[in-house]
Amino acid sequence: MDKKYLEELSFEWSGNAKDQFTNSQSDMDILDKLQPAKNLKKVSICGYRGTRFPEWVGDPSYHNLTELYLSDCHNCCILPPLGQLRSLKKLRISRMSMLETIASEYGDSFSGIIFPSLERGDSFSGIIFPSLERLQFDKMPCWEVWHHPHDSNAYFPVLKSLVIHRCPVLRGDLPSHLPALETIQISQCDQLASCLPSAHAIRKLAIRESNKVMLQELPLSLEDIEIQGREATESFFEVIAITLPISLKIVRIEIKNCSSAISFPGDCLPASLNSLSITDCRNLDFPKQKQQHESLQRLHIESSCDSLTTLPLETFPRLRSLNIWHCENLECISASKILQNLNEILITNCPKLVSFARDGLSAPNLRSLLVFDCVNLKSLTCHANTLLRNLEIVSIWNCPEMETFCEGGVPPSLRSLDIEKCEKLMRSPSLSLMDTLTHLKIGRCDGVESFPNKDCALLPPSLTSLTLCHMSSLHTLDCTELLHLTSLQHLAILFCYKLENMAGERLPATLTILQIIGCPLLEERCRMKHPQIWPKISHIQSIVFHCT
């Protein structure tokens, strides 16, 4: 193949750790002799064991090169003058174990120059990385210093994205002026004590586990912000307090891991906010929001806002998705107005939650309702047959006090129901009224020895799929009590280790698939075509066994 037609080239070395130094010179010789043609557009070098790169890497005559990726070159402590590649748009440097210093100027004062400008007679515009749009550093364990030119206008004029990830000893300042920057992400840089660059075009900002990185101002162009860590979160709340709320266009805020007592300025959210996620911020006060918030569509609260006892959903009339996790003091969710856009609700591990929309939750377009580990919740909501008329999926796990699904009627649209560790709920008469239900899963009801039994509500005949799982005491399946399920096609019995008997007549004639997984006693009897078992299942077209 003629090298002049080659546009993409990838070099990869493999080997164990003891080969790193023994093959260093060999790798340098090989890479030097493999100098490609000048019309290359993309180069990737991975696992190179040399201590330096050949001169062709970074040669400005590669004027078509737009992408360069350097990774796992663990012996390199100095890299070529990449800043003179005038067409380079994407540069990623990762897992360079020996690299300590990155510099943007050529000079004897820098010991580990990676971005020097030319002083060797070659033609050079004076602008470093004139076309670079995306720059990423990842997992650089020894990188300590990033030097920059004195003239801030001499480098990165069009850089749009800067990502620095897992550089634990990096100190000093980031580039001070990046006029075109739109996205900046800094994560797991414990020692980086720097203010963010001045960049009026920033739209997305993420600071994760880099607590010393400070915010001085919020660009008015900012739309998406993710902050993780106490000091960084405090800095964000300080800055947002001095920024005119009406000027902000923030669409998404995600806050994590802040133990400080903080609150949103004015006790309200930015008016433009579309999505809010709060995780592991126990002392953050959820805003009381004196007026309706017309923009919020997604709300996620996890292990946060300990002062929150009542969540008034009517404050957010456009809400589409609600996720509440581990809110220990939440007692009530209220909704005094119609929530026309609400599509999904997930509530898990709220031990004090006793009332779910005391007066009924009017959400005509709600499709999915998942409630897990709410040990004091007794009922979902009243008048669900009219207020939740499009509800299709309900999952309820570990709500031992729940005795009824919905007071006043069951939603006519309900198709799928998953009940686990809710023995009182299995006795609810409303279960037999779900005449549109097609998929039912029952699990972890440890007191049930025979299923169905006299304490269980009659299963709806509309079922096409029934799953029993993790029933630790179950030893008998009563086939006769399932015969009225004249639409049943799929029966799955999963991890019921004591199950070994089938009582009564055979399973429904409509059944086409029987799965028995993790039920060793029953599986053995089925395989042996035991006379008490085989006549009840022999008509089924597909029987799947698996024992763990």
N, C-alpha and C positions, 0 to 999 in steps of 0.2 A: 504493500500500500504506500502511495506517495504521501509523505508527511505533510505536504503543503495543503492537503484537503482535510487534515485533522483539525477539528474544532473543540473537542472535549477530550481530556486526558486525566486518568486517575492512576496514581502511584500508591501501592499498598505493600507494606512489609509485615510479615508475621514472624513470631519468634518469642522465646521466653525471656525473662528478666536478665538472665546471665549472659545473653547474647547482646545486650544493649551496647556495651563498650567494645567487645571483641570484634564486632562487625561495623564499627563506626566508620573507619577509613574506607572499607569496602563499599558501604552505602554511598559515601560521598563521591567515590570514583564512578559508581554506576549512574547516579543521578546527574553528574556532570556530563557524562558521555551521552545521556539520553536527551540532550537538548532538542526540544521540539521545534517545529516550524513556527513562524511569527504570527500566523493567523489564528492561533488558539483563542477560544472564547471562555473556556472554563477549565480550571486545573484544581485537582484535589491531591494532596500529599498526606498520607496517613502511615504512621509507624516508622517513619524515617529515623535512622539511628545516628546520623552524622551530627557533628557539633556545630556545623554551619551549613548554609545552603550554597549551591553553586551560583555563579554570577548571573546566569540566565533567569533565575527566579527574582523577579523585581526589575528586570531589564526594561527600560522605557520603550524599547523598540517593539515590545508586545502590545501594540496600540489597540488591538481588538479584545484584549483580555477583560472580561466583565465580572467574572466570579473566581474567587480563590479561597480554598479551604485548606487549612493546615491543622493537623490534629495528631496527638500521640507522638510528637517528635521530642522525646523526653531528654535527649542530650543537648538540644539546641539552647544556647543562652544568648544568642544574637541572631537577628533575622535581617534579611536584605532590605534595601530602601523601597518598600512597597508603595510609599506615598507618591512616587513618580509615575505609577501606572495610571495614565490619564483617563482610561476608559473604565477602570475598575468600579463596579457598582456594589458588589457584595463581597465582604471579607469576614471569614469566621476563623478564629484562632482558639483552639481548645486543647486541654490536657497537655500543656507544655511545661513539664515539671521543673526545668532548670531556669526558665525565664524569670528574671527578677525585675528588670526595668524596661519600660516602653518609653521611647522618646520620639518626638516629632521634629527634632532638629538634628543636624549633623554637627558633632563637636566632640572634642576629646574629653569633655567633662562627663559624658554619659558612658556608662560601662556596658550597657546592654541595649544598644541602639536597634530599634526595630523600624522606626519610620524616619530615617534621615533624609534631608533634602540633598540634592546633588551639589558637590563642589569639585567635580572632576572634569569639567570642561564640556559635559553633555548639555544638550539643550533642555531647559526646564523652565516652566512658566513662573515658578515661585509659589504656586498654590499647591499645597499638599493634599492629596486625594481630591482632585478637582471634581470627580464624578461620583465619588462614593456615596451610596444611599443607605446601605445597611452594614453595620459593624457589630460584631458579636464576639465577646470573650467568655469562655466557659471553662471552669475547673482549672484554674491557674494557681496552684498551691503556694508558689514562691514569688509571685508577682507582687512587688511592694510599691513601686513608684511609676506614675505615668507623667512624664515631662511633656510640656507644651511649649510652642513657640511664644515669644513675647508678643508678636502681632497676632491677635486672635482672629483677624480676617484672613490669615494665610493658610488656613486649613479647614477641612470639612465644610465647604460652603453649601453643599446640597445634602448633607447627611440627614436622613429622615428617621432612622431607627438605630438606637444604641442599646445593646443588651450586655450587661455584665453579671455573670452568674457564677457563684461558688469561687470567689477569689478572696479567701479568708484573711490575708495579710495585706491587702491593698490599702494604702494610706494616701493622704494628700488630697489634691483637688482634681475634680473632673474638668474637662475643657470648659472654659467660662462662657464661651459664646458660640452657640450652634443655631444659626438663624433659621434653618429649615427643619429643625428637629420636630417630629410629630409623635414619636413613641420612645419612651425611655423606661427600661426595666432594670432594676438593681436588686439582686437577691443573694443572700448568704455572703455578704461582704461585711464581716463583723467589725473591721477596723477602719472602714472607709468613713471618715468624718469630713463631709464635704457638703456644700450647698449645691443644689441642682443647677445645671447650666441655665443661663438666660436664653430662653427660647420662647418666643411669643406664638409659635405655631403648634406647640405641644397639644395633642389631643388625648393621648393615653399615657398614664404614669403609673408605674408599679414599683413599690419599695417593699421588699420582703426580707425579714430577718437581717436588716441592715440598719440598726437602730440609730447609728450616728449620722446618717444622711438626713439633712435638714431641709425644710421648705422655707423659702423666704417670701415667696409670692405664689399665687395661683394664676397661671395664664388664663385669660378670659376665653381662650379657645379650648380649654380642657373639657373633655367629655367623659372620660373613663379614668377612675382612680382606684388603685388597690393599695392599701397600707396595711402592713403587718408588723407588729411590735409596739411596745409602749411609747418610747421616745418619738418614733416617727409619727404615731397616731396623735400624740399630744401636739407635735409640731403642725400637723394638718389642721387640727381644730383651732389652734391659735391663728393660723393664716386665714382660715375660712371666716373667722370672726371679724377680721379687719377688711375683708373683701366685700364689696357691695353685693348682697345676695341677688339683686335684680340683674346684675351684670354676668353672673355665672351661667354657664350653659351645660353644667355637669349632668350627664345622663345616667351614669352608673357609679356607685360607690360600694366598695368592699373593704371592710375593716376587720382585722383579726388580731387577737392576742394582745389586748391592752387591759391592764389591771387598774388603771387610774380612773378616778371619778370624773367623767367628762360628759358634756351634753352639747347638742347642736345649738348654734347661736340662735337666739330668739325662740328657742324651744320649737323650732319647725325645720323641715327639710327644705333644701333648695327646690324652688318651684319647678325646675326643668327635670328633676330626677325621675328616671324611669325604673331603675332597679337599685335596691338597697339590700346588702348582705352584711350582717353583723355576727361575728363568731368569736367566742371566748373573750367577751368584754363584759364581765359581770357587773361592773360599776358604771356602765354607760346608761344614762337616762334616755329611755325612748321618748322622742318628742311628743308633747301633748297635742300639737298641731291644732291651733285654735280655729283654723279654717280648713275647709276641705282641700286635699291635695289632688289636683286634677290630672297629674302626670304619672304617678307611681303605678307600675304594672306588676312588678315582682318584688316580694318581700321575703327575706330569709333571716330568721333570728335563731341563733344556735348558742347554747350555753352562755347567754348574755342577758343584760337588762333585768337584773334581779329585782328591781323596784317595780317591774311591770306586773300588775295583777289583772288588769282588764285591757283587752285589745279591741278598740272600737273600729271595726272594719268599715263602717259607713264613712269614716274619714277619707277613705281611699276608693272613690266610686269607680275608678277604672282598673282596679286590681284584677290581674289575671291569674297569678300564681302566689300561693301562700305556703311557706314552709316554716314551721315552728319546732325547734329541737331543744330539749333539755332546758326549758324555762321553768325553773323550780317553783316560782311563786305565782305563775299564771293561773287564775281561778276561772276566768270567764272570757269568752269571745262573743262580742256583741255585734249585731248588724241590724240597725233599725231602718235601713233603707235597702232598696233593691240593688244587688250587685250584679249588674247585667253582664259584665265581662269576665267574672270569676270562673275559671276553667278547672283549676286543680287545687286541692288542699292536702297538705301533709302535716300532721301533728304527732310528735313522738316524745315520750318521756316527760310529760308534764304532770307530776304526781298530784298537784293540787287542783287540776282542772276538773270541775264538777258540772259545769254547764257549758254546753256548746250552743251558743245563740239561744238564749233563754226563751225569747219570743218567736223563735223560728228563723232560720237562715233562708232568705229569699235570694237564691242564685240560680235563675232559670237556665243558665248555660253551663253549670257545673257538671263536669264529666267524670272526675276522679276524686274520691274522698278516702284518704288513708289515715288511720288513727292507730298508733302503736304505743304500748306501755304507759297508758294513762289509767292508773290503778283505781282512781276514785270516780271516773266518769261512768254515769249510769245510763245515759241515752245520747244519741247523736243530736237530733233536732226534731222538733214537732212539725206536723203538716208537710212532711217531705214529699208527699204525693202531689202536692200542688206547688210548693215552693222550690222543689228540686226536680222538676219534671223531666229533665234530660240526664239525670245522673245514671251512669252506666257501670262504673267500677267502684266497689267498696272493699277495703281491706281493714280488718280490725284484729289486732294482735294484743294479747296480754292486757285486756281490760276486764278483769275478773268481776267487777261490780256491775257491768253493763247487762241489763236484763231485757232490753228491747232495742230494736234497731231505730225505729222512727215512730214516735207517738203520732197517732192520727192517720197513719197510712204509709204505704211503701211506694217509692217512686215507680211509675209504670214502665220506665225505660231501663231499669236495672238489669244488667246482663251477667255480671261477674261478681261473685262474693267470696271473700277469703276470710275465714274465721280461725284464729289460732289462740289457744289458751283463754277461751271465753266460754266456760261450761254453762254459765247461766244463760248466755245468749242462744245456745243450742236448743234451749227449751222454749224460746220465744215463739208464740203463735204466729207472729208476723212472718216467720220463715216460710210457712206453708202458703202464705198469700202472695209470694213473689212469683206470679204466674208467667213472667217473661224471663226469669232467670235461666241461663243456659250453662253457666260454669260455676261450680261450687267446690271450694277447697276447705276442708276441716282438719285442724292439726293441733297437736300438743294439748289435748284434753285428757289429762292423765288419769282422771277418775272414771273414764269410760271403758268398760270391759267388753261390752257387746254393742255392735252398731248395725243398724239403728236399734234403739231400745225404747221402752215405754216413756222414758223421760225426754226423749228427743222429739222435737216438732216434726210433723210430717214433711218430708222433702217434696218440693214442688215438682210436678210431673213434666214440666218444660225442660228439665235438665238434659243436656247432651253430654256433659263431662262432669265427673265426680272424682275428687282426689281426697284420699285419707293419708295423712302423713304424721310421723313421729307421735303415734298414739301408744304411749309406753305400757299401758295396762290392757290394751285391746287384745283379746284372744279369740273372739268369734265374730264372724260377719254373717248377719242374718239376711239371706238371699230373698226370703219371702217378703220382707219389708221393703225390698227394692223393686218388686215386680210392677208396681204402679208407675215406675219411671219408663214410660213407653217410648220415650225419645232418646234414652241413654245410649250413647255410642262408645264412650271412652271411660273406663274405670281404672284409676291408678291407686295402688296401695304401696306406700313408701315408708320404709324404716319403722315398721311396726313389728318389733323383734319377737313379741310373744304371740303374735297371731298364728294360729294353726288350724282353726276350724271354720267350716262354712255350714251354717244351719239352714233348714227349710228347703224350699224348692230351688231350682236352678236360677242363675242370674238372668236378667231380662234378655229376651230373644233379640232385641235390637242391638245388643252390645257387639261391637266388632273388634275392639282393642282392649285387652286386659294387661296392665303392667303390674308386675310384682317385683319390687326392688327393695333390697335390704330387709326382707322378711324370710329368714332362713328356714324356719319351721314350716311355713306354708309352702315355700318353694319346693322343699324336699317332697312333701306329700303330693304336690301337683306333678312333679317330675315322675314320681312312682305311679301316677294315675290311681291314687288311693280311691277306693270305692265310695268313701264318704265325700270326696272332693270332686273327682273327675266328672261324674254325671252333671254336675252343676256348671261346669265351664267348658265341656267338650264341644259345644256348639259355637264357641267364639272363634272367629277367623284368625285372629293374631293374638298370641299369648307371649309376652316378653318377660323373661326371668333374669334377675341379676341379684347376686348375694354379695354383700360387703362384710 
